[in-house]
Amino acid sequence: MDLNIGRMPHGPRNSIADVSGVRVGHCTVDDERHKTGVTVILPCEDDIFRNKMPAAYHVLNGFGKTTGLMQIGELGTLETPIALTNTLNVGLVHDAMVEYMCRQGERRGYPVLSVNPVVCECNDASLNDIRHRAVGQAEVFAAIAASADFAQGDVGAGKGMTCHDLKGGIGSSSRLVEIGGETFTVGVLVLTNHGCLRDLTVGGENIGKEIERRIREDTPDEGSCIMIVGTDLPVTSRQLGRIIRRCSVGLARLGSYIGHGSGEVMVGFSTANRIPAQGDCLNFRCIHESHIDDAFRAVAEATEEAVLRSMLEAHPVTGYTGKVRRSLGEFWQP
């Protein structure tokens, strides 16, 4: 599916997994009562706890319950995989991530006495019986069995999500950036649960108004969007923070104005400049900021395409109360 978003080239998978070492896994809970799940992003194949990654976060609108942001803001590092789930399952998923990291430490011969799991959420209560917290340790561990080739749409944490009043979910895209004769990758993965139908705009065309007329549904811009940025660009935490804030451009280009009830959270990591558990002075390489505009454009384009993919790859879903979320693909194709 070629969406022709922007002008920069994408990687071979056109996903966050174009960043070497990054994998994504899902566990979907799909039955009469539940339309939910968990998605886990593994930033590397080696020991991230003992070889941390530069990281940053940005909260555009803080109607959310993400864990782990405070330490990222203080230390500028990521030390665990990133998990996505529904609002009321954050605690259980956090506990499962702690257990996973403790087991990894034991297997590798060191104790984990403090750990900072990052767990992000959106609220899928319109389709899922969210009060019955259906995602626990077994589901998280199943999702950790991740792959570079992963499904998108109404899978994992995205099963019960709504985007622009249509079916949302998991989407991903990537862009290639050339600096100084080297090619780097910027990848974005989104969990979409935001936006009004009447505002949905693709390529400058307000397609949402016509779809709204056909299905007669529109609600306030609320519900949240989680944006995970992975890159192999050699950047500092501060530079990464500047880059990930441009995810908001991708949301805006599709028509979201970031409503009161929506939580837009961006988390980014770089696989370059790994930070060992022990050491004295570290040598870091980082891009010159005269080139950072290329990264800004890359993350904006990849976010825009990832959101669209989350909708186009999703199937129509009927929730536990009988509410139906239609797929964008029923009304529009690129």
Salt bridges, closest charged atoms under 4 A:
ASP30 OD1 - LYS35 NZ 2.56
ASP30 OD2 - LYS159 NZ 3.28
ASP31 OD1 - HIS34 ND1 3.03
ASP46 OD1 - ARG274 NH2 3.15
ASP47 OD1 - ARG108 NH1 3.39
GLU79 OE1 - LYS52 NZ 2.93
GLU99 OE2 - ARG103 NE 2.87
ASP129 OD2 - ARG33 NE 2.79
ASP129 OD1 - ARG131 NE 3.88
ASP149 OD1 - ARG13 NE 2.87
ASP154 OD2 - LYS159 NZ 2.88
ASP154 OD1 - HIS315 ND1 3.11
GLU182 OE2 - ARG285 NH2 2.27
GLU210 OE2 - ARG213 NH2 2.55
GLU212 OE2 - ARG198 NH2 3.65
GLU217 OE2 - ARG325 NH1 2.69
ASP218 OD2 - ARG198 NE 2.69
GLU289 OE2 - ARG238 NH2 2.29
GLU289 OE1 - ARG242 NH1 2.84
GLU301 OE1 - ARG175 NE 2.93
GLU301 OE2 - ARG297 NH1 3.77
GLU304 OE1 - ARG253 NE 2.83
GLU305 OE1 - ARG175 NH2 2.72
GLU305 OE2 - ARG309 NH2 2.91
GLU330 OE1 - ARG326 NE 2.92
